């Protein structure tokens, strides 16, 4: 499953950053059904990064309806983890996440959550996932369930949401870090997913990138809201479209070459503080 591959790639980088600045951290996993994939993936990644844990304490919370078989399914992987990793399996829906995080003593430390549901993601779980310092969440939901507004309501300053072009469904990410948001997008593109571009057309991330649809979206944003810096347009591309920050720079270069936008200053590198104006 593409979503699990994104989860795997992002989690590995997150561990390095989170444990480099904190003595404890929490990974919270909540989903419907009896699929052990998200938990198995998390424990496998932890095993691969065990040498980096040092004296850090890491809690892994698994909230799922079908936890009866999970101890046996996860036991072999869990047995290889260092003693400072505590794995807690709890029956129940993701709505129990606030209680689970309090019981694990997650307050005031980094929290990375994985939440998946065939329909709308529970708003209680989203709000609880925003309580970490810092907090980030990866969300998988149904195709007809917009997630980005819910992430903003839950308290995430930055959020991105992308619809799969094949198989239905959406993947979303909430964070407070521009850098980590871009890292999520890079992880999404690295797994070769088929996404939907701003025009609703399939966007193959394993093929040469066509940035014309993104250029049209950036031009529309400039027309609606007036001049924007390159930094602001990069953020718009990452949060509001399926594209990455690096694609925004390529799209802006195309718009400049065609004379559809202008820049101030007119010379020099297309850096973050350059002001772009439509027309």
N, C-alpha and C positions, 0 to 999 in steps of 0.2 A: 504494500500500500504506500502510495506516494507520501501521504501525511506522516506516516511513521518514519520514513526516510528523512524527511525534513526535521522531525523531532530528534532523531538520532544525531544529525549533523549539528543542529543548533545546541543541543545539550552538551556535547563535548566541549565546545568553545565556552559555553556559559560556566561550566565547572571551573575552568582555568581562571576566568575573571572573578567569579564570586568568591572562590576560596582564596584568591590572592589578596582580598581586602577584608575578609571576615573569618572569624573563628568557628562559625556555625552557619548552616544554611539548610533550606528545606526544598525538596522536590515534591510537589503534590500532583497526583494523577487521579482524575475522576472521569468515569465514563459509564455508559449504560451497557448492559449485556455482560457476557462472560469472556470477552476477548482479552487474553493476557498479553497481547502484543505490546501495548504501551509500557506496561510494567517490565516485561522481559527486556525490552529495548533499553529502558532506563538503567536496569541493573547491569546489563551487559556493558553499557558505556561506562558506568561507574567502575566496573572491574578493569576496563582498559585504562582508566585514569587513576587507579588506586594509588600509584606511586606519587601522585600530586596532592593527595589529601593531607599528608603530614599529620599535624596535630588538630586538624579541623574535624568538627563533628557534623555529620550530615544525616538528616532524617529524610526518609522516603515514605510518603503517605500514599496508600493505594485505596481509593474508594470505588467500589464496584458492586454491582448486584450479585454477580456470580463468584464470590470469593471462596466458596467451599473447596474448589480444586486448585486455587492459586498457590497455597503453600507447597503442594507437591510440584506444581509446574515451575515455581520460582526457586525451589529449594536448592537445586544444583548450582544455580548462578549465585544465589545469596550466600552459599557456603564459602565461596571464593572471595567474598568481600572482606575488607579489613574490619576490625572490631569497632572502629569509630563510625561505621555506617549502621544506622538502625532502620529496619524496614518494618512498617506497620501496615497490616492488611485489615481493612475495616469494611464490613458489609454496609451497603446503603447507597443512596443516590448522591450526586455531587452537591446537593443542597446541604449535606452534612459537613461540608468543607470548613465552615467557621469553627465548629466544635473540634474537628480534627486538628486544625492549625493551632488552636489554643492548647489542646492537650499535648501537642508536640513542642510547645514553647517557641513557636516560630516568630513571635513578635520581635520587631527591631532588627531582624536579620534578612538576608536575601531569600526570596521565595520565587521559584519558577514553577508554574502550574501548567498542566496539560489537561484540557477539558474537551470531551467529545460527546456529541449527542446527535441523534438522527434528525431532530427538530431544533427548536430554540434552546440555547444554552441557559441554564438556570441563572437568573440575575443575582441570586444570593451567592452562588459559587463565584461568579465574576467579581462581585464586590469583595468577597473574602480574599480572592487571589490578588487583589490590588493592595493588600495590607502589608506586604513585605517591604523591606528597606534595603535595596530596591525591590520592586515587584515586576514580574513579567509573566505573560500567559500566552500559550499557544492554544488556539481553539479550532476544532473541526466541527462543522455543523452542516445541516441540510442546505440544498440549493436555494430554497425559498426562505431562508432565514438570515437576513442581513445581521452582521455581528458588530460592525464598526461603531454604530451609534450606541450599542449596549456597552461596548468597551469604554467609550467616552463617559457614559453615565456612571460606570463603575468606578471611575477615577483615574483611568490611564490617560496621561497627557498626549500620548502618540499612539495611533492605532492604524493598522493596515488590514485590508481584507481583499481576498482574491477568489474568484470563482473558477473551479476546474472547468476545462473545456470538454472533458470526457468523464462520463460516469456520474456527473452531478456532484453537488456539495461545494462547500467553501472552506477555506483556511484563513484564519485571521490571527493577528498578533498584537498584543498590547504591551507598552513599555513606557519608560520615561526618558529613554536614551535614543537620540538620532543614530548614533553609531550602531547600537544593537538592533535598531529597526532595519538599518541597511544590511546588517549581518544576517538577519532573518531572510530578507529578500535574496541575498546571495545564496543562502542555503536552499531556498525554494527553487531558484534557477539551476543550482548545481545538480539537482536530482532529475533534471530533464522532464519536468512536468509540462502538461499541456494546459495553458491558462487561457483566459479571455482578455482581449485587449480592450481599450476604451470604446471601441465600436461594437463590442460583443463578438468579435471574430476570434477564431482559435489563434493562440500565440504559442508557438513551439519554442521552448527555451533551449532545446538541443539543436537548433538550427540557427543560421545567421540572423541577427536581430534586424527587423524592419522597424525603424523608429518613427515612420511617418504618422501612424495613429497617435503616438505619444506627442509628436509635434503639434498635431491638431488639438489635442487636449490641453497642452500648455498654452497655445495661442488663445483658445477659448477662455482659459483661466485669466490670462492677461486682459482680454477684452472685457470680462466681467468685473474684475477687481482693480485694474490699473497696473502700473509698473510694479515689478517684483524683482527681488535680488535672485541671483542664481541659487543661493542657499535655500530660499523660500520655494523656488520652483523644483529643486531637487527633492525637497521634503514633500511637495505636492505629488510628485511622480511616485514616490515610495508609499505614501499613505493612501492616495486616491486612485491609483492605477496598478496594473500588474507589473509595471516596469521597475527597474532598479535606478539608483541615483546616477550611476555611470551612463545609463541610457538617456537620462535627462540632458546631460551635457552634449551628447551626440545629437539629440533632437534639436536643442537650442542652436547648435552650430549649423544645422541644416536650415533652420528658420532665418538665421542671420545671413547665410549665403544667398538665400532666395529673396532677401529684403523684406520679409514679412514682419520682422522685429528689428529694433535697434538696441544698441548698448551704450552705457555710460560707465567708465570711459570707453572710447572707441578703440583703443589699442591695448595690447597686453593680454595676459592670460585670462581665460574665461573663469575667473575665480569667484568665490562665494559672495563677495560684496559687490560684484558688477551688477548694475541695475539694467533690467531688460524691459523694454516698452514695446507694445504692439504698434505696428504701422511704421 
